[in-house]
Amino acid sequence: MKELVEKVADLVAQFNKDANAQIENGNKAAGVRARKASLEIEKIMKDFRKASLDASKQ
């Protein structure tokens, strides 16, 4: 589960960087990367939820 938390932290940092580049500089490519990162975050968070539920049942 620790690996999932680290992966989420990395993806959120990447998302923040790209989203800020889009907002501040109008960088369209950064917007595409930010949207892609948001989809990856969603998938990883679902995996985290499953792992967390399994850990709480033990």
Contacts in CASP RR format, 6 or more apart in sequence:
PFRMAT RR
TARGET T0000
AUTHOR 0000-0000-0000
METHOD contacts of the structure
MODEL  1
MKELVEKVADLVAQFNKDANAQIENGNKAAGVRARKASLEIEKIMKDFRK
ASLDASKQ
1 48 0 8 1.000
1 51 0 8 1.000
1 52 0 8 1.000
1 55 0 8 1.000
4 44 0 8 1.000
4 47 0 8 1.000
4 48 0 8 1.000
4 51 0 8 1.000
5 48 0 8 1.000
7 44 0 8 1.000
8 41 0 8 1.000
8 44 0 8 1.000
8 45 0 8 1.000
8 48 0 8 1.000
11 37 0 8 1.000
11 40 0 8 1.000
11 41 0 8 1.000
11 44 0 8 1.000
12 41 0 8 1.000
14 33 0 8 1.000
14 37 0 8 1.000
15 34 0 8 1.000
15 37 0 8 1.000
15 38 0 8 1.000
15 41 0 8 1.000
17 30 0 8 1.000
18 30 0 8 1.000
18 31 0 8 1.000
18 33 0 8 1.000
18 34 0 8 1.000
18 37 0 8 1.000
19 30 0 8 1.000
19 31 0 8 1.000
19 34 0 8 1.000
21 27 0 8 1.000
21 30 0 8 1.000
21 31 0 8 1.000
22 28 0 8 1.000
22 30 0 8 1.000
22 31 0 8 1.000
22 34 0 8 1.000
END
